Amino acid sequence: MRMPALLAGLFVVVAAPAAAAQQTNLTPAPTTPGDARFYPETKLFYYARDGADDVVELKQRFTYGFRGNSAAWLEVPYDFDEGMADATIGFKYRFLQLDIGVVDTLRAAVFGGVELPTGEEVISTDSVDPFLGATVMEIHGRFGWNLAATVHSIGDDAPIQRSPMDVDGTLVHAAGSLAWRVDPVEYGSDFVAASYLVLDSNAYFGGSDNTEWWLAPGFLYEAPDFALELSLILPLEQDVSGRPERDYGVLAGLRLLF
């Protein structure tokens, strides 16, 4: 699939969650929807691969918030060539929230869950794979940062390996992001839409032959009830075996809050 068709596909994608508190495009954040609120989140990924077919994957996540500081989610990925991939069930608990201004905040959360062998046989790992992680975020004025770390225990190799998540063993995912609010320069008493320049870093460590590190400059637009995301995903380091390297990627995302 070529890029024009990929970007056109964004307009038929279902929605995703409003990211209050500067939730960047590719880093797990300690944000939650709020008590008894629900959001669907859609991310459309395109990856060009060295000497292999492109990968186009749609990840649909449904998140429900409860008690104000907790959330549970179901994520269902779909590969446009291979079909349904393995689904994930997760839980997040925000144990720290210090709001010291209109937008200034410090937040931290822990999360965990399992990836289930629900996908098509050709891309399913055929095992129940647990994961556990933590994330912290700070926003000060127009600037924000977010750090997250996740440990995955993967029980089987996938028949077709497309990413670090498809390789048997223990996988560490380290992520971080920077965000700078372009507009508005100052917030008033009411929350309004805001636009940000963002930079995400994602590194995967799963052994000497399952290592990837990516930088992703992007744009984020957050309104009170929806958010739009766009990122260019660029490889800095890849050491892989049994699968082709990924040359670059594009993310287009949409989030809604109900």
N, C-alpha and C positions, 0 to 999 in steps of 0.2 A: 504494500500500500504506500502511495506517495504522499508527500506532505500536504498538498491541497485537499485531498480526500480526508486526511486525518483531521485537519483543522475544521473542515466542514462538518465532520462528525460531532464536534463539540456541541453544535446547536441541537442535536437530537438526544444529548445525554440528559439523564434525570439529574436532580440537583444534589447539593451538599451543604454542610453546616455553616452558619454564620460564625465567623471566627472572631468573637470578641477577644480582646486582649492580644491582638497581634499574633495570631497563630500562623506561622510561616508555612511555606508550601510543602517542605519535605523533611521537617523535623518534628518528632512527637512533642506535643506541648501539654502543660498541666491544666489547660482550659477544659471546662465541662459545659454542657448546654444549660444547666440550671435545673431546679427541681421540676419534675414532670414535664420537661420539654424534650422535643424529639427533633433530630435532624438527619436527613440523608446527605451523604457526601459522595460526589463522583469525581474520580481522577482518571483522565485518559492519558496513557503513556505510549510514546512511540520511541523505539530504539532501532537505530541502524547498526548492523553487526558486520564484522569483518569476514567476508567470504561466505556469508550465510543470509538467509531471508530476514527481512525486517521483522521485528516483533511489535505488535500493537495490542495493548492490554487495557481493559476497562476495569477499574476497581470501584465497586459500589459498597459504601459503608453506611450502615444504619446505626445511629447512636441515640441512646435514651438516657437522660439525666435524672438522678433522684437524690434527695437529701441535700441538694444544692452543691455538694462537693464530690459527688460520685457519678460514675457513668458506666454503662455497659454497651458493647457494640458487637455487631455482626458484619464481617466484610466478605463479600463474594466477588472474586476476580473472574474475568472472562477474557480468554485469549482468542483473538479474531481468527486465528488459523487452527488452533488445537481444541477450542471449546472451553468448558468450565474448568477453572483451576481450583485448588484446595481452599475451602472457606476457613475463616478465622473467627473465633469468639474471644472477646477480651473484656477486661474490667479495669477501671481506673479510679483511684482514690486520691484526691487532693488534700494533703495534710497540712499545707501551709498556704495562707493567703494574707498578705500585708498590703492593703491599699492605702497609699499615703498621699494621694492626690486625685485629680480628675481622671488621669490615665496612669499615673505612676503606681507600679505594683511589683511585688515579689511573690512568686508562687512556686510551689513544688508538689510533685505527685509521684506515686508509684503505680505501676500497671503490670498486668500479666494476663495470660490466657493460653489457648491452644490453637494450633492449626490442625484441621481435621482432614482425613483422606477422602474428600467428597468430590474431587475433580475427575476429569477423564483419565483413563488408565495411562495414556501416553505421557501425561505431565504430572500426575499425582505422585507424591512421595510414598504413599501406602503406609504411613505411620501417623500416630498422634504426636505432634511435636509441640511441647510446651515452650513458653518464653516468659521472661521476667525483666522488668526494666524500671527506670526512674528518669524523671525529667524536672528541670528547674528553669524558670524564666524570670527576667527582670526587665521592666520598662521604665525609662527615666526620660521624661520630656519627649523629644522626637526620636529617640534612639532606644532600641531594644535588643536583647540577646536571649538565646534559648540553647540549653545543652541537654542531651538525652543519651542514655546508654541502654542497650537491650541485649540480653543473652538468650540465644535460641538453642534448643537441643533437638537436632534433626536426626531422625532414626533411620532413614533410608535415602539412597540416591534416587532422584527422579529419572525415569527412562530417557526423557529429553531434558537436558540441563540448560536453563536459560539465564539463571542468576545465582548469586551466592546461596540463596535459600533452597536451592535444589540439590545441595551436596550434603551427604551424611557427615555428622559430627557436631561439635560445638561451634556456634557462630556468634561472634560479638559484632554488634552494629553500634558504632559511635556516630552521633549526629550533632550538628551545631548550626546555628543560624544567627545572622545579624539582620536587623531591619531598621530602615530610616524613613520616617514619615515625611513624604513630600508635601502633602496637602491634607488637612489644613496646618498651617504653621502653629496656630494656637487653637485649643479647644475652648468653646464657651460652656454654658451650663447644660446644654443638650448635646447628646451624642449624635454626630453626623457621619456621613460617609468619609472614609479616609483612604488615601493611596500611599503605597510604600514601595521603595526599592528594597529587595531582599537578596541575601546570599546564603544559600544552604550548603553545608558540607556533609557528605555521607561516606563513611568508611566501613568496610566489612572485612573482618579477620576470621578466617575459618581454616587456617593451616597455610602452609607455604604455597599451595597451588589453588587457593580460593580467597584471594585478596583483591579488593577493589577500593578505589578512593575516587570520589566524584565531587566537583564543585558545580553549583547550579545558581547562576545569577537569574533573577526573576523580578516579577511585578506582582503586587498583591493589591486588590481593591476590596475594602471592607465597608459594607453598609450595615445598618442596624439589623437587617433580616436576610442578608445574603453576602457572599464573597466570591470574587473571581481570582483565579490564580493562573500564572503563566511562567514557566521556567525553561531555560535551556540547560541541559544536563551534560557536563563535559568531563571526560575521564582524565585524571591526573596520574593514576597508577593502576595497573592490572597485572595480576599474576594468576592465571587460571589454567585449568587442565580439564579436558573432556568437554569443553564448550567453547564456542567462538567468543572473542572479545567484542565488547560493545563499543562502537565508534563514537556515538553521541546519542542524546535523547532529548525529547521534548515532553513537557507536562502541561496539560490544560485542565483546569479544575473549576468546579462550581459547587458552592455550598449554600444551603438554605436552612433557616431556623424556624421551627414551628412552636 
